[in-house]
Every structure is written in C-alpha cells, then in structure tokens.
Amino acid sequence: MATSNPESQARSDRLGMLVPWRHKRGWAVAGLAVLAAAGGLVYTRTRPDPSPFVTAAARYGTVTDTVVVAGTLQPVHSWNLSFSTPGVVASVNVTPGQTVSPGQLLATLDPATLDAELTQAEANLTIAQAKLSLAEASSSAASAAQVAIDQAEISIAQTAVTTAQAAVNSIRLTAPAAGVVAQVNVTAGQPDGASAARAATNPTDIVVESLSAFEVTASVSDAQIGAVHVGQAALVTPAGQARPLPGKVSEITPLATIVQGVAAFPVVVTVSGNPPGLFAGAGAEVAIVVQRVSHVLTVPASSIHGSGSRGTFVLVVKNGKAVKQPVKLGATDAVLAQVTAGLAPGDRVVLAQSNKPLPSGATGLLGRRAAGGGAKAHRGAKGAAGIP
C-alpha cells in the first residue's frame, strides 16, 4: 500500500484549484471578443448615413457690390503737335515709340523761305520809317496828312515783321514734356501747311503721350449709371495681367451714346499712381465699387433663389429637411449676398445636393473666401429629404 506524500498532495490540490480559473479566464476573453465584434457590427449598421446636402452657415462678412465694364487704357496727358506756319519739312528727328525728354527737338522746317520773308518784312518797315521822317520834316499841310498815312504804314510793316519773326521761331517742333512718340505724320522734304489749312486731312504732325498716368474710358449702361458717381473707388485689370490696379472714377459724361441700340454713358476711371507695364490702347476690365458694407449677415450668392416681384428665398436645413425661407437682400457681389431679414447667424443654407452635380460655379464658390468673410462647405444632418 503506497504511502501518501503530504507535500505532493498539497501541490496537487493547488493545481486542481488553478485549472478551473484558467478555463474561466479563457471563456471570459472569448466572450469579450464576441461582444466587441457584435458591438462593432451594431455600430456599423447604425452609424449616420452621409447627408444629401452641401450647406454653408450664414455668417458676418463684407460685401462689395461692383459694376463691371470693359474699356481701353489711354494716357491722361497727350499732345498733338503741329507746325504753326506753312513750310517745307527739313528734318524729322524722332520715330514712333521713341522716348523723348522735355524740350527735345522733334522736327524742323526749312528756314530759307521764312528767313527771306522776314528780311523782306524788315526792309518794308525800314522804308515806311524813312517816309515818315521825310513827311515830318515838311511843314506843308500836305505833309501833315502824309505823316498820318506813313504812321499807319509803319504799324502794318511792324506787324508783318512780328509775324515773320514768329514764323522763323516756329520752325522747331519740340517735346512739351517727357513721354513717348505715338505718331509721326510728316517726312523730310514734304510741304507742310499750317494746321488750320489741313485740319480736314491730317491736323497733327507728331503726337507725344505721357506714360506717367493712365486712365480707362468705358461705357456704363443706362440701367447701371445711376449707381456710379465721381470719386468712387475702382479696380482696373489690364489685359494680360492678373492683379488689379487701384483707381477712381474721375469723370462721367451725362450725354448718352447709343451702342448696339443700348444707351450707354462714357465713364473715365483714372489709375492711381504710376504702375509700370501699361500700354496705351490696351484693353482693361474695370470694377467700379458702387457699394461696400462690412460686418453684415451674409450667405453665398449661389444659395439665393428667385428675384423681382416673386421675392427671394433660400433653402434652410431644419430637422433634416430643406425648407424654403423668404429673405430680404441688401448688397450683393459675385460671391456673397447680404441678408437683411429672414436669417440668423449660424442658419445653414443649402448650396447643392451631394448626390447631384454641383450648380455652375459652385466649385469655385466653395473653394474661395470673399474679402472680410466667407462660407465653408458643410454637410447637413442625416435623413434629410430632397430639395423641393
């Protein structure tokens, strides 16, 4: 009969107690894994579906309302220069596109004929003066009458000398200021008549334009001219340039011209400063700021529906549905619209349905902020119905 070892028995008893707990721990871990998997399945099946709306929040911002027109860049200062007396062109010292400085010689007339005319006028004056001296030396009554005649002849001769001297002095055509030669309409050896005599054909010999200041002349329609005033700020974007230049409305012609059957008013916008890289005759787009409001409630302009007598409205997400909400508008621009009534800050307006193509221009809108404020794209709550 075997004898039991008390020490071995005690070890066996401890092992017997531990094994069941190990089995229980394994079942517990397995149970937690199952529960975790089940919970994940439940979450997967019950998480919210994507919203069918792309929305933006009504928020405070700045709206800049503009009238956009197209025009042509022209120098503010331009000089049409012509010889003031007839003659033969002796020399032409400049070409179109050449830069000139103040007082620079541009062209000359042949002085030969004019010098001869001055010499003859001076001789006639000398003769008239001699005749007057003889008449004054005589004491007869006839001589007294001759004195009056001779004095009149001297006056006429003196005027002729003055005119001839002015003609001699005008044989030089010079630049009145720094600028660029825009036109040269004369050639050496060509007879050149006085401006008044040839005004109908070619009234200008040389044109000089200053490049120190530019302006844009554009036409504003009769529907928009009421909002445009002298002194309003403007942004001028020359053709081929991306960055606009600051400017200001400097002149409005109150007499309309008819362009393709539409009444339009010429408006001049002066470009501020002396920016480089501008070319006379180049096209330019002008945005005249007719209204600018800051810290006003705004929504993206693409969210506005309706117009005129029907009124305007937006679609607001309420309880997961798109609800038509009438609104009153103030200033508007290409990106934002001011809402004066109908919305509160934070109200979410519908821009588009996410399961349909975005409206035209929406992509640019959602990726852009207006100066002073804007709207981010945001998805609305789940379960919303389609836009009515």
C-alpha positions as CSV (number, residue, x, y, z in Angstrom):
1,M,0.0,0.0,0.0
2,A,1.5,3.3,-1.1
3,T,2.1,6.0,1.4
4,S,0.9,9.5,0.5
5,N,3.4,12.3,0.5
6,P,1.9,15.3,2.2
7,E,3.9,17.8,0.1
8,S,2.8,16.2,-3.2
9,Q,-0.8,16.2,-2.1
10,A,-0.7,19.8,-1.3
11,R,0.7,20.7,-4.8
12,S,-2.0,18.6,-6.5
13,D,-4.6,20.4,-4.5
14,R,-3.3,23.8,-5.7
15,L,-3.2,22.7,-9.3
16,G,-6.8,21.5,-9.1
17,M,-7.8,24.9,-7.8
18,L,-6.0,26.8,-10.6
19,V,-7.1,24.9,-13.7
20,P,-10.7,25.8,-13.5
21,W,-9.9,29.6,-13.2
22,R,-7.7,29.4,-16.3
23,H,-10.6,27.9,-18.2
24,K,-12.9,30.6,-16.9
25,R,-10.5,33.3,-17.9
26,G,-10.3,31.9,-21.4
27,W,-14.1,31.9,-21.8
28,A,-14.2,35.4,-20.4
29,V,-11.7,36.7,-23.0
30,A,-13.6,34.9,-25.8
31,G,-16.8,36.4,-24.6
32,L,-15.4,39.9,-24.6
33,A,-14.2,39.4,-28.2
34,V,-17.6,38.3,-29.3
35,L,-19.2,41.2,-27.6
36,A,-16.7,43.6,-29.2
37,A,-17.4,42.2,-32.6
38,A,-21.1,42.4,-32.0
39,G,-20.8,46.0,-30.9
40,G,-18.8,46.9,-34.0
41,L,-21.4,45.3,-36.1
42,V,-24.1,47.2,-34.3
43,Y,-22.1,50.5,-34.8
44,T,-21.5,49.7,-38.4
45,R,-25.2,49.2,-39.1
46,T,-26.4,52.2,-37.1
47,R,-23.8,54.9,-37.9
48,P,-25.4,58.0,-39.7
49,D,-25.7,58.0,-43.5
50,P,-24.0,60.8,-45.4
51,S,-26.1,63.9,-45.7
52,P,-27.6,64.6,-49.2
53,F,-26.9,68.4,-48.8
54,V,-23.9,70.7,-49.2
55,T,-24.6,73.7,-46.9
56,A,-23.0,76.9,-45.6
57,A,-23.6,78.9,-42.5
58,A,-25.0,82.4,-42.5
59,R,-22.2,84.5,-41.0
60,Y,-21.0,88.1,-40.7
61,G,-18.7,89.4,-43.5
62,T,-18.1,92.1,-46.0
63,V,-19.9,92.5,-49.3
64,T,-18.5,94.6,-52.2
65,D,-21.0,95.4,-54.9
66,T,-19.4,96.4,-58.2
67,V,-20.4,97.5,-61.7
68,V,-18.0,95.7,-64.1
69,V,-17.3,97.3,-67.5
70,A,-14.7,97.0,-70.2
71,G,-12.6,99.9,-71.6
72,T,-9.3,101.0,-73.1
73,L,-6.2,102.3,-71.4
74,Q,-5.1,105.8,-72.5
75,P,-2.6,108.2,-71.2
76,V,-4.0,111.1,-69.2
77,H,-1.7,113.6,-70.9
78,S,-1.3,113.6,-74.7
79,W,-0.1,116.4,-77.0
80,N,-1.0,116.8,-80.7
81,L,1.9,118.9,-82.1
82,S,1.9,120.7,-85.5
83,F,3.9,123.5,-87.1
84,S,2.0,126.7,-86.8
85,T,3.2,128.1,-90.1
86,P,3.5,126.6,-93.6
87,G,6.8,125.5,-94.9
88,V,8.9,122.6,-96.1
89,V,9.9,119.9,-93.6
90,A,13.7,120.0,-93.3
91,S,14.2,117.2,-90.8
92,V,12.3,114.7,-88.7
93,N,14.4,113.7,-85.6
94,V,12.2,111.0,-83.9
95,T,10.3,107.8,-84.7
96,P,7.2,106.2,-83.2
97,G,7.8,104.5,-79.9
98,Q,10.8,106.7,-79.1
99,T,11.2,108.1,-75.6
100,V,11.7,111.9,-75.5
101,S,12.6,114.4,-72.8
102,P,11.1,117.9,-72.3
103,G,12.3,120.4,-74.9
104,Q,13.8,117.7,-77.2
105,L,13.8,118.6,-80.9
106,L,11.3,116.6,-82.8
107,A,11.3,118.1,-86.3
108,T,12.2,121.3,-88.2
109,L,11.1,123.3,-91.2
110,D,13.4,124.7,-93.9
111,P,14.3,128.2,-92.7
112,A,15.2,129.6,-96.2
113,T,11.8,130.8,-97.3
114,L,10.9,132.1,-93.8
115,D,14.2,133.9,-93.5
116,A,13.6,135.6,-96.8
117,E,10.1,136.6,-95.7
118,L,11.5,138.1,-92.5
119,T,14.2,140.0,-94.4
120,Q,11.6,141.5,-96.8
121,A,9.3,142.5,-93.9
122,E,12.1,144.2,-92.1
123,A,13.0,146.1,-95.3
124,N,9.4,147.3,-95.7
125,L,9.5,148.6,-92.2
126,T,12.7,150.5,-92.8
127,I,11.1,152.1,-95.9
128,A,8.0,153.1,-94.0
129,Q,10.0,154.7,-91.3
130,A,12.1,156.7,-93.8
131,K,9.0,158.0,-95.5
132,L,7.6,159.1,-92.1
133,S,10.8,161.0,-91.4
134,L,10.5,162.9,-94.7
135,A,6.9,163.8,-94.0
136,E,7.7,165.1,-90.5
137,A,10.4,167.3,-91.9
138,S,8.0,169.1,-94.2
139,S,5.8,172.0,-92.8
140,S,3.2,171.9,-95.5
141,A,-0.4,170.9,-94.9
142,A,0.0,168.0,-97.4
143,S,3.0,166.8,-95.4
144,A,0.9,166.6,-92.3
145,A,-1.6,164.3,-94.0
146,Q,1.2,162.2,-95.3
147,V,2.6,161.8,-91.8
148,A,-0.7,160.1,-90.7
149,I,-0.5,157.8,-93.7
150,D,3.1,156.9,-93.1
151,Q,2.4,156.2,-89.5
152,A,-0.3,153.7,-90.5
153,E,2.1,152.0,-93.0
154,I,4.7,151.7,-90.2
155,S,2.2,149.9,-88.0
156,I,1.3,147.5,-90.8
157,A,5.0,146.8,-91.5
158,Q,5.8,146.2,-87.9
159,T,3.0,143.6,-87.7
160,A,4.5,141.9,-90.7
161,V,7.9,141.8,-89.1
162,T,6.5,140.3,-85.9
163,T,4.6,137.6,-87.9
164,A,7.6,136.7,-89.9
165,Q,9.8,136.6,-86.9
166,A,7.3,134.2,-85.2
167,A,7.3,132.0,-88.3
168,V,11.1,131.8,-88.1
169,N,11.0,131.0,-84.4
170,S,8.4,128.2,-85.1
171,I,10.5,126.1,-87.4
172,R,11.5,124.0,-84.5
173,L,8.9,121.4,-83.1
174,T,9.9,120.4,-79.5
175,A,8.5,118.0,-76.9
176,P,6.4,119.8,-74.3
177,A,7.1,117.1,-71.6
178,A,8.7,113.7,-71.1
179,G,6.9,110.9,-72.9
180,V,6.8,108.6,-75.9
181,V,6.3,109.5,-79.5
182,A,3.0,107.9,-80.5
183,Q,2.6,109.2,-84.1
184,V,4.8,110.8,-86.8
185,N,2.8,112.1,-89.7
186,V,5.5,114.1,-91.6
187,T,8.6,113.3,-93.6
188,A,11.6,115.3,-94.6
189,G,11.1,117.3,-97.9
190,Q,7.3,117.3,-97.5
191,P,5.5,120.6,-97.8
192,D,3.7,121.3,-94.6
193,G,0.8,123.7,-94.4
194,A,-0.5,125.5,-91.3
195,S,-2.7,123.3,-89.1
196,A,-5.8,125.3,-89.9
197,A,-5.3,124.8,-93.6
198,R,-5.1,121.0,-93.4
199,A,-7.3,120.2,-90.5
200,A,-9.7,118.1,-92.6
201,T,-6.9,115.7,-93.7
202,N,-4.2,115.4,-91.1
203,P,-4.3,118.0,-88.4
204,T,-1.4,116.6,-86.4
205,D,2.3,116.3,-87.3
206,I,3.6,114.5,-84.2
207,V,1.8,113.0,-81.2
208,V,3.5,112.7,-77.9
209,E,2.0,110.8,-75.0
210,S,3.0,110.8,-71.3
211,L,3.3,107.4,-69.6
212,S,3.2,108.8,-66.1
213,A,-0.5,108.5,-65.7
214,F,-3.2,106.3,-67.3
215,E,-7.0,106.3,-67.5
216,V,-9.6,104.0,-68.8
217,T,-12.7,105.2,-70.8
218,A,-15.6,102.7,-70.6
219,S,-19.3,102.8,-71.3
220,V,-21.8,102.2,-68.5
221,S,-25.4,101.2,-69.4
222,D,-28.3,103.3,-68.6
223,A,-29.5,100.7,-66.1
224,Q,-26.3,101.0,-64.1
225,I,-25.2,104.6,-64.5
226,G,-27.4,105.8,-61.6
227,A,-25.2,103.9,-59.1
228,V,-21.9,105.3,-60.5
229,H,-20.6,108.6,-59.1
230,V,-17.4,110.6,-59.4
231,G,-14.9,109.7,-56.7
232,Q,-15.9,106.0,-56.3
233,A,-13.1,103.5,-56.0
234,A,-12.4,101.1,-58.8
235,L,-10.2,98.2,-59.6
236,V,-8.6,98.2,-63.1
237,T,-7.3,94.9,-64.5
238,P,-5.3,95.5,-67.8
239,A,-5.4,92.8,-70.4
240,G,-2.8,90.1,-69.8
241,Q,-2.4,91.0,-66.1
242,A,-3.9,89.1,-63.2
243,R,-3.5,91.6,-60.4
244,P,-5.9,94.6,-60.5
245,L,-4.7,98.2,-60.0
246,P,-6.5,100.7,-57.8
247,G,-8.3,103.6,-59.5
248,K,-11.0,106.1,-59.1
249,V,-13.9,107.4,-61.2
250,S,-12.8,110.8,-62.4
251,E,-15.4,111.8,-65.0
252,I,-18.9,110.9,-66.1
253,T,-20.4,112.2,-69.4
254,P,-24.1,112.9,-68.8
255,L,-24.9,112.6,-72.5
256,A,-25.5,109.0,-73.6
257,T,-24.2,107.4,-76.7
258,I,-26.1,104.5,-78.4
259,V,-24.1,101.3,-78.6
260,Q,-25.9,98.5,-80.5
261,G,-29.2,100.0,-79.7
262,V,-28.5,100.4,-75.9
263,A,-27.9,103.8,-74.3
264,A,-24.5,104.0,-72.6
265,F,-22.6,106.7,-70.8
266,P,-18.9,107.3,-71.1
267,V,-17.1,107.0,-67.7
268,V,-13.4,107.8,-67.1
269,V,-11.5,105.9,-64.4
270,T,-8.1,107.2,-63.5
271,V,-5.5,104.6,-62.5
272,S,-3.8,105.5,-59.2
273,G,0.0,106.1,-59.1
274,N,2.4,105.3,-62.0
275,P,2.3,101.5,-62.3
276,P,4.8,100.0,-64.8
277,G,3.9,97.8,-67.7
278,L,0.8,99.7,-69.0
279,F,0.3,100.2,-72.7
280,A,-1.8,102.8,-74.4
281,G,-4.7,101.3,-76.4
282,A,-4.7,98.0,-74.4
283,G,-8.0,96.7,-73.1
284,A,-8.8,96.7,-69.5
285,E,-11.7,95.4,-67.2
286,V,-12.9,97.9,-64.6
287,A,-14.9,97.0,-61.5
288,I,-16.4,100.2,-60.0
289,V,-17.2,99.8,-56.3
290,V,-20.7,101.2,-56.0
291,Q,-21.4,99.8,-52.5
292,R,-19.4,98.2,-49.8
293,V,-20.8,97.1,-46.4
294,S,-18.9,95.5,-43.6
295,H,-19.9,93.2,-40.7
296,V,-23.3,92.3,-42.2
297,L,-25.0,88.9,-42.2
298,T,-24.1,87.1,-45.5
299,V,-24.7,83.9,-47.3
300,P,-23.1,82.6,-50.5
301,A,-24.7,84.2,-53.6
302,S,-25.3,80.8,-55.2
303,S,-27.8,79.9,-52.4
304,I,-30.2,82.7,-53.4
305,H,-33.3,81.8,-55.4
306,G,-36.0,83.9,-57.0
307,S,-36.0,87.6,-57.9
308,G,-38.2,90.5,-58.7
309,S,-41.9,90.5,-57.7
310,R,-41.8,86.8,-56.7
311,G,-39.3,87.6,-53.9
312,T,-36.1,85.9,-53.0
313,F,-35.6,82.9,-50.8
314,V,-33.1,80.3,-49.6
315,L,-33.4,76.7,-48.6
316,V,-32.6,76.2,-44.9
317,V,-31.9,72.8,-43.3
318,K,-34.4,72.3,-40.4
319,N,-34.9,68.9,-38.7
320,G,-33.1,67.2,-41.6
321,K,-35.2,68.8,-44.3
322,A,-34.7,71.6,-46.8
323,V,-37.3,74.3,-46.0
324,K,-37.9,77.3,-48.2
325,Q,-37.1,80.5,-46.3
326,P,-38.0,84.0,-47.7
327,V,-35.2,86.5,-47.3
328,K,-34.6,90.2,-48.0
329,L,-31.3,91.2,-49.6
330,G,-29.0,94.2,-49.4
331,A,-25.7,94.5,-51.3
332,T,-24.6,91.6,-53.4
333,D,-21.4,90.7,-55.2
334,A,-20.2,87.7,-57.2
335,V,-19.5,85.6,-54.1
336,L,-21.7,86.9,-51.2
337,A,-25.1,88.4,-50.6
338,Q,-26.2,90.5,-47.7
339,V,-29.3,89.2,-45.9
340,T,-31.2,92.0,-44.1
341,A,-34.1,89.8,-43.0
342,G,-35.1,86.2,-42.8
343,L,-32.0,84.5,-41.4
344,A,-30.0,84.4,-38.2
345,P,-26.2,83.8,-37.8
346,G,-25.5,80.1,-38.0
347,D,-28.5,79.1,-40.0
348,R,-27.4,76.6,-42.6
349,V,-28.4,77.3,-46.2
350,V,-28.4,74.7,-49.0
351,L,-25.9,75.2,-51.7
352,A,-26.4,71.9,-53.6
353,Q,-27.4,68.2,-53.2
354,S,-24.4,66.0,-52.7
355,N,-25.9,63.2,-54.9
356,K,-26.3,65.6,-57.8
357,P,-23.8,67.7,-59.9
358,L,-23.0,71.0,-58.2
359,P,-24.6,74.1,-59.7
360,S,-22.5,76.0,-62.2
361,G,-19.8,78.0,-60.3
362,A,-20.3,76.1,-57.0
363,T,-16.9,74.6,-57.1
364,G,-15.2,78.0,-57.3
365,L,-17.5,79.3,-54.6
366,L,-16.7,76.5,-52.1
367,G,-13.0,76.9,-52.6
368,R,-12.9,80.7,-52.2
369,R,-13.5,83.3,-49.5
370,A,-14.6,86.8,-50.1
371,A,-12.7,89.7,-48.5
372,G,-13.7,90.0,-44.9
373,G,-15.9,86.9,-44.7
374,G,-17.0,83.8,-46.5
375,A,-18.6,80.4,-46.1
376,K,-17.1,76.9,-45.8
377,A,-18.8,73.9,-47.3
378,H,-20.5,71.8,-44.7
379,R,-22.6,68.6,-44.8
380,G,-26.0,68.8,-43.1
381,A,-27.8,66.4,-40.8
382,K,-28.7,62.8,-41.9
383,G,-32.0,61.7,-43.2
384,A,-32.9,65.0,-45.0
385,A,-35.4,64.9,-47.8
386,G,-34.6,66.1,-51.3
387,I,-34.7,69.8,-52.2
388,P,-38.2,70.8,-53.3
